[in-house]
């Protein structure tokens, strides 16, 4: 990957009772594979992960939250 890739976190069910449902965060996968997520809502925060796999493990809530890509990666 040579350019950042944008996504949102869309939550169908709020497992934790904190973030709510709908689009709850915005994110970027950087060219080196690291991930930044910015939470929306009344107490926004930003978190960084070493990989998308790690972010999905923590925030995916076994399918209750979907990572929705805002773009389609370009073929090299």
N, CA, C and O atoms as CSV, one atom per row, in Angstrom:
chain,resi,resn,atom,element,x,y,z
A,1,UNK,N,N,0.857,-1.181,0.000
A,1,UNK,CA,C,0.000,0.000,0.000
A,1,UNK,C,C,0.897,1.236,0.000
A,1,UNK,O,O,1.866,1.313,0.755
A,2,UNK,N,N,0.564,2.188,-0.846
A,2,UNK,CA,C,1.391,3.381,-0.961
A,2,UNK,C,C,0.692,4.650,-0.480
A,2,UNK,O,O,1.335,5.694,-0.367
A,3,UNK,N,N,-0.599,4.585,-0.195
A,3,UNK,CA,C,-1.341,5.762,0.265
A,3,UNK,C,C,-2.195,5.370,1.470
A,3,UNK,O,O,-2.576,4.206,1.598
A,4,UNK,N,N,-2.500,6.318,2.351
A,4,UNK,CA,C,-3.382,6.009,3.482
A,4,UNK,C,C,-4.744,5.555,2.981
A,4,UNK,O,O,-5.195,5.969,1.913
A,5,UNK,N,N,-5.392,4.702,3.758
A,5,UNK,CA,C,-6.717,4.188,3.409
A,5,UNK,C,C,-7.692,4.549,4.519
A,5,UNK,O,O,-7.446,4.252,5.688
A,6,UNK,N,N,-8.808,5.195,4.153
A,6,UNK,CA,C,-9.780,5.691,5.130
A,6,UNK,C,C,-10.908,4.694,5.376
A,6,UNK,O,O,-11.313,3.951,4.483
A,7,UNK,N,N,-11.405,4.699,6.620
A,7,UNK,CA,C,-12.545,3.852,6.962
A,7,UNK,C,C,-13.338,4.493,8.089
A,7,UNK,O,O,-12.870,5.423,8.745
A,8,UNK,N,N,-14.536,3.988,8.302
A,8,UNK,CA,C,-15.323,4.344,9.482
A,8,UNK,C,C,-15.625,3.062,10.242
A,8,UNK,O,O,-15.584,1.965,9.684
A,9,UNK,N,N,-15.928,3.217,11.520
A,9,UNK,CA,C,-16.417,2.102,12.321
A,9,UNK,C,C,-17.920,2.281,12.455
A,9,UNK,O,O,-18.384,3.267,13.029
A,10,UNK,N,N,-18.676,1.337,11.930
A,10,UNK,CA,C,-20.131,1.384,11.995
A,10,UNK,C,C,-20.604,0.287,12.943
A,10,UNK,O,O,-20.343,-0.895,12.723
A,11,UNK,N,N,-21.290,0.688,13.980
A,11,UNK,CA,C,-21.676,-0.222,15.052
A,11,UNK,C,C,-23.174,-0.491,15.009
A,11,UNK,O,O,-23.985,0.433,15.073
A,12,UNK,N,N,-23.532,-1.774,14.900
A,12,UNK,CA,C,-24.931,-2.195,14.908
A,12,UNK,C,C,-25.458,-2.345,16.328
A,12,UNK,O,O,-26.625,-2.072,16.607
A,13,UNK,N,N,-24.587,-2.777,17.203
A,13,UNK,CA,C,-24.952,-3.038,18.600
A,13,UNK,C,C,-23.828,-2.514,19.477
A,13,UNK,O,O,-22.658,-2.789,19.211
A,14,UNK,N,N,-24.165,-1.767,20.516
A,14,UNK,CA,C,-23.159,-1.192,21.415
A,14,UNK,C,C,-22.913,-2.148,22.575
A,14,UNK,O,O,-23.577,-2.076,23.609
A,15,UNK,N,N,-21.956,-3.037,22.387
A,15,UNK,CA,C,-21.645,-4.066,23.378
A,15,UNK,C,C,-21.175,-3.453,24.702
A,15,UNK,O,O,-21.544,-3.931,25.774
A,16,UNK,N,N,-20.361,-2.394,24.625
A,16,UNK,CA,C,-19.776,-1.789,25.825
A,16,UNK,C,C,-20.717,-0.803,26.518
A,16,UNK,O,O,-20.541,-0.497,27.697
A,17,UNK,N,N,-21.724,-0.304,25.779
A,17,UNK,CA,C,-22.627,0.693,26.348
A,17,UNK,C,C,-22.017,2.084,26.409
A,17,UNK,O,O,-22.516,2.939,27.141
A,18,UNK,N,N,-20.947,2.330,25.658
A,18,UNK,CA,C,-20.244,3.609,25.726
A,18,UNK,C,C,-20.352,4.409,24.429
A,18,UNK,O,O,-20.632,5.607,24.466
A,19,UNK,N,N,-20.136,3.767,23.295
A,19,UNK,CA,C,-19.997,4.486,22.025
A,19,UNK,C,C,-21.303,4.727,21.277
A,19,UNK,O,O,-21.363,5.614,20.426
A,20,UNK,N,N,-22.331,3.974,21.569
A,20,UNK,CA,C,-23.580,4.089,20.835
A,20,UNK,C,C,-23.551,3.255,19.567
A,20,UNK,O,O,-22.705,2.375,19.409
A,21,UNK,N,N,-24.490,3.539,18.659
A,21,UNK,CA,C,-24.594,2.803,17.412
A,21,UNK,C,C,-24.462,3.764,16.226
A,21,UNK,O,O,-24.424,4.982,16.398
A,22,UNK,N,N,-24.395,3.194,15.033
A,22,UNK,CA,C,-24.174,4.008,13.831
A,22,UNK,C,C,-22.685,4.187,13.611
A,22,UNK,O,O,-21.887,3.359,14.049
A,23,UNK,N,N,-22.304,5.260,12.935
A,23,UNK,CA,C,-20.885,5.547,12.700
A,23,UNK,C,C,-20.301,6.147,13.975
A,23,UNK,O,O,-20.648,7.265,14.354
A,24,UNK,N,N,-19.421,5.409,14.630
A,24,UNK,CA,C,-18.901,5.819,15.933
A,24,UNK,C,C,-17.454,6.316,15.894
A,24,UNK,O,O,-16.978,6.917,16.857
A,25,UNK,N,N,-16.748,6.063,14.769
A,25,UNK,CA,C,-15.345,6.488,14.684
A,25,UNK,C,C,-14.904,6.580,13.232
A,25,UNK,O,O,-15.513,5.998,12.334
A,26,UNK,N,N,-13.820,7.332,13.030
A,26,UNK,CA,C,-13.178,7.470,11.725
A,26,UNK,C,C,-11.752,6.945,11.856
A,26,UNK,O,O,-11.113,7.108,12.895
A,27,UNK,N,N,-11.264,6.315,10.796
A,27,UNK,CA,C,-9.927,5.752,10.900
A,27,UNK,C,C,-9.115,5.842,9.631
A,27,UNK,O,O,-9.622,6.133,8.548
A,28,UNK,N,N,-7.826,5.580,9.808
A,28,UNK,CA,C,-6.855,5.571,8.711
A,28,UNK,C,C,-5.922,4.378,8.905
A,28,UNK,O,O,-5.413,4.142,10.001
A,29,UNK,N,N,-5.708,3.636,7.830
A,29,UNK,CA,C,-4.617,2.662,7.794
A,29,UNK,C,C,-3.500,3.348,7.032
A,29,UNK,O,O,-3.664,3.710,5.867
A,30,UNK,N,N,-2.364,3.526,7.688
A,30,UNK,CA,C,-1.221,4.228,7.101
A,30,UNK,C,C,-0.408,3.274,6.236
A,30,UNK,O,O,-0.498,2.059,6.415
A,31,UNK,N,N,0.394,3.803,5.289
A,31,UNK,CA,C,1.171,2.948,4.383
A,31,UNK,C,C,2.062,1.920,5.089
A,31,UNK,O,O,2.351,0.868,4.519
A,32,UNK,N,N,2.497,2.205,6.312
A,32,UNK,CA,C,3.334,1.232,7.027
A,32,UNK,C,C,2.510,0.190,7.777
A,32,UNK,O,O,3.068,-0.654,8.479
A,33,UNK,N,N,1.161,0.243,7.631
A,33,UNK,CA,C,0.296,-0.747,8.260
A,33,UNK,C,C,-0.247,-0.352,9.618
A,33,UNK,O,O,-1.123,-1.037,10.147
A,34,UNK,N,N,0.248,0.739,10.202
A,34,UNK,CA,C,-0.297,1.180,11.484
A,34,UNK,C,C,-1.664,1.822,11.262
A,34,UNK,O,O,-2.006,2.210,10.145
A,35,UNK,N,N,-2.438,1.928,12.340
A,35,UNK,CA,C,-3.821,2.387,12.263
A,35,UNK,C,C,-4.077,3.478,13.294
A,35,UNK,O,O,-3.639,3.380,14.440
A,36,UNK,N,N,-4.795,4.523,12.873
A,36,UNK,CA,C,-5.274,5.575,13.777
A,36,UNK,C,C,-6.791,5.551,13.755
A,36,UNK,O,O,-7.401,5.469,12.688
A,37,UNK,N,N,-7.404,5.622,14.935
A,37,UNK,CA,C,-8.865,5.683,15.036
A,37,UNK,C,C,-9.230,6.877,15.902
A,37,UNK,O,O,-8.714,7.040,17.008
A,38,UNK,N,N,-10.129,7.710,15.385
A,38,UNK,CA,C,-10.632,8.883,16.116
A,38,UNK,C,C,-12.102,8.640,16.433
A,38,UNK,O,O,-12.938,8.543,15.534
A,39,UNK,N,N,-12.403,8.542,17.731
A,39,UNK,CA,C,-13.761,8.286,18.191
A,39,UNK,C,C,-14.594,9.550,18.145
A,39,UNK,O,O,-14.120,10.634,18.485
A,40,UNK,N,N,-15.832,9.402,17.723
A,40,UNK,CA,C,-16.793,10.505,17.702
A,40,UNK,C,C,-17.525,10.543,19.039
A,40,UNK,O,O,-17.279,9.712,19.913
A,41,UNK,N,N,-18.429,11.515,19.194
A,41,UNK,CA,C,-19.277,11.561,20.385
A,41,UNK,C,C,-18.851,12.617,21.371
A,41,UNK,O,O,-17.960,13.418,21.090
A,42,UNK,N,N,-19.488,12.622,22.534
A,42,UNK,CA,C,-19.262,13.686,23.519
A,42,UNK,C,C,-17.878,13.638,24.184
A,42,UNK,O,O,-17.442,14.642,24.748
A,43,UNK,N,N,-17.181,12.501,24.132
A,43,UNK,CA,C,-15.846,12.382,24.718
A,43,UNK,C,C,-14.902,11.776,23.689
A,43,UNK,O,O,-14.451,10.643,23.859
A,44,UNK,N,N,-14.591,12.525,22.608
A,44,UNK,CA,C,-13.755,11.969,21.538
A,44,UNK,C,C,-12.334,11.680,22.011
A,44,UNK,O,O,-11.812,12.332,22.915
A,45,UNK,N,N,-11.736,10.698,21.381
A,45,UNK,CA,C,-10.349,10.359,21.676
A,45,UNK,C,C,-9.730,9.746,20.427
A,45,UNK,O,O,-10.431,9.381,19.483
A,46,UNK,N,N,-8.416,9.640,20.438
A,46,UNK,CA,C,-7.687,9.038,19.326
A,46,UNK,C,C,-6.825,7.915,19.873
A,46,UNK,O,O,-6.184,8.056,20.914
A,47,UNK,N,N,-6.818,6.804,19.163
A,47,UNK,CA,C,-6.023,5.651,19.566
A,47,UNK,C,C,-5.225,5.168,18.361
A,47,UNK,O,O,-5.657,5.327,17.219
A,48,UNK,N,N,-4.064,4.581,18.616
A,48,UNK,CA,C,-3.180,4.086,17.563
A,48,UNK,C,C,-2.927,2.600,17.786
A,48,UNK,O,O,-2.773,2.142,18.918
A,49,UNK,N,N,-2.887,1.861,16.683
A,49,UNK,CA,C,-2.659,0.421,16.727
A,49,UNK,C,C,-1.515,0.053,15.788
A,49,UNK,O,O,-1.259,0.752,14.808
A,50,UNK,N,N,-0.830,-1.045,16.091
A,50,UNK,CA,C,0.252,-1.527,15.234
A,50,UNK,C,C,-0.259,-2.131,13.931
A,50,UNK,O,O,0.468,-2.180,12.939
A,51,UNK,N,N,-1.526,-2.595,13.931
A,51,UNK,CA,C,-2.082,-3.218,12.728
A,51,UNK,C,C,-3.601,-3.152,12.758
A,51,UNK,O,O,-4.207,-2.959,13.812
A,52,UNK,N,N,-4.208,-3.316,11.585
A,52,UNK,CA,C,-5.665,-3.373,11.493
A,52,UNK,C,C,-6.195,-4.593,12.242
A,52,UNK,O,O,-7.256,-4.529,12.864
A,53,UNK,N,N,-5.474,-5.678,12.183
A,53,UNK,CA,C,-5.874,-6.900,12.893
A,53,UNK,C,C,-6.025,-6.631,14.393
A,53,UNK,O,O,-6.984,-7.097,15.007
A,54,UNK,N,N,-5.102,-5.897,14.979
A,54,UNK,CA,C,-5.185,-5.581,16.411
A,54,UNK,C,C,-6.390,-4.694,16.707
A,54,UNK,O,O,-7.094,-4.915,17.692
A,55,UNK,N,N,-6.632,-3.690,15.859
A,55,UNK,CA,C,-7.773,-2.791,16.054
A,55,UNK,C,C,-9.090,-3.552,15.939
A,55,UNK,O,O,-10.003,-3.331,16.734
A,56,UNK,N,N,-9.195,-4.448,14.957
A,56,UNK,CA,C,-10.408,-5.240,14.781
A,56,UNK,C,C,-10.633,-6.191,15.953
A,56,UNK,O,O,-11.772,-6.408,16.369
A,57,UNK,N,N,-9.564,-6.751,16.481
A,57,UNK,CA,C,-9.684,-7.666,17.616
A,57,UNK,C,C,-10.329,-6.973,18.813
A,57,UNK,O,O,-11.193,-7.546,19.477
A,58,UNK,N,N,-9.907,-5.740,19.088
A,58,UNK,CA,C,-10.409,-5.005,20.246
A,58,UNK,C,C,-11.767,-4.348,19.984
A,58,UNK,O,O,-12.655,-4.396,20.835
A,59,UNK,N,N,-11.928,-3.737,18.811
A,59,UNK,CA,C,-13.115,-2.914,18.561
A,59,UNK,C,C,-14.182,-3.573,17.696
A,59,UNK,O,O,-15.274,-3.023,17.555
A,60,UNK,N,N,-13.901,-4.718,17.120
A,60,UNK,CA,C,-14.864,-5.382,16.244
A,60,UNK,C,C,-16.044,-5.999,16.967
A,60,UNK,O,O,-17.104,-6.195,16.373
A,61,UNK,N,N,-15.870,-6.308,18.250
A,61,UNK,CA,C,-16.922,-6.896,19.081
A,61,UNK,C,C,-17.625,-8.048,18.371
A,61,UNK,O,O,-18.854,-8.126,18.337
A,62,UNK,N,N,-16.807,-8.945,17.802
A,62,UNK,CA,C,-17.291,-10.167,17.158
A,62,UNK,C,C,-18.389,-9.899,16.135
A,62,UNK,O,O,-19.401,-10.599,16.100
A,63,UNK,N,N,-18.179,-8.877,15.301
A,63,UNK,CA,C,-19.096,-8.572,14.219
A,63,UNK,C,C,-20.106,-7.479,14.519
A,63,UNK,O,O,-20.824,-7.051,13.614
A,64,UNK,N,N,-20.186,-7.014,15.759
A,64,UNK,CA,C,-21.133,-5.939,16.101
A,64,UNK,C,C,-20.684,-4.606,15.521
A,64,UNK,O,O,-21.501,-3.704,15.341
A,65,UNK,N,N,-19.391,-4.473,15.225
A,65,UNK,CA,C,-18.841,-3.259,14.627
A,65,UNK,C,C,-18.151,-3.630,13.324
A,65,UNK,O,O,-17.334,-4.550,13.277
A,66,UNK,N,N,-18.489,-2.901,12.268
A,66,UNK,CA,C,-17.914,-3.171,10.951
A,66,UNK,C,C,-16.955,-2.063,10.549
A,66,UNK,O,O,-17.213,-0.885,10.796
A,67,UNK,N,N,-15.850,-2.448,9.929
A,67,UNK,CA,C,-14.901,-1.495,9.354
A,67,UNK,C,C,-15.350,-1.253,7.920
A,67,UNK,O,O,-15.266,-2.151,7.082
A,68,UNK,N,N,-15.827,-0.038,7.633
A,68,UNK,CA,C,-16.379,0.299,6.325
A,68,UNK,C,C,-15.371,1.169,5.565
A,68,UNK,O,O,-15.062,2.280,5.993
A,69,UNK,N,N,-14.865,0.669,4.451
A,69,UNK,CA,C,-13.848,1.375,3.677
A,69,UNK,C,C,-14.460,2.518,2.890
A,69,UNK,O,O,-15.480,2.345,2.223
A,70,UNK,N,N,-13.833,3.695,2.968
A,70,UNK,CA,C,-14.304,4.879,2.255
A,70,UNK,C,C,-13.767,4.930,0.831
A,70,UNK,O,O,-14.232,5.722,0.011
A,71,UNK,N,N,-12.795,4.090,0.548
A,71,UNK,CA,C,-12.168,4.098,-0.766
A,71,UNK,C,C,-11.882,2.662,-1.212
A,71,UNK,O,O,-12.029,1.717,-0.438
A,72,UNK,N,N,-11.490,2.525,-2.416
A,72,UNK,CA,C,-11.074,1.235,-2.949
A,72,UNK,C,C,-9.585,1.341,-3.246
A,72,UNK,O,O,-9.158,2.268,-3.934
A,73,UNK,N,N,-8.784,0.399,-2.734
A,73,UNK,CA,C,-7.341,0.502,-2.987
A,73,UNK,C,C,-7.030,0.452,-4.477
A,73,UNK,O,O,-7.671,-0.278,-5.234
A,74,UNK,N,N,-6.049,1.230,-4.883
A,74,UNK,CA,C,-5.647,1.288,-6.279
A,74,UNK,C,C,-4.672,0.164,-6.582
A,74,UNK,O,O,-3.798,-0.155,-5.775
A,75,UNK,N,N,-4.832,-0.425,-7.744
A,75,UNK,CA,C,-3.909,-1.468,-8.191
A,75,UNK,C,C,-2.576,-0.845,-8.563
A,75,UNK,O,O,-2.547,0.224,-9.173
A,76,UNK,N,N,-1.483,-1.485,-8.213
A,76,UNK,CA,C,-0.153,-0.980,-8.594
A,76,UNK,C,C,0.222,-1.464,-9.970
A,76,UNK,O,O,1.304,-1.144,-10.463
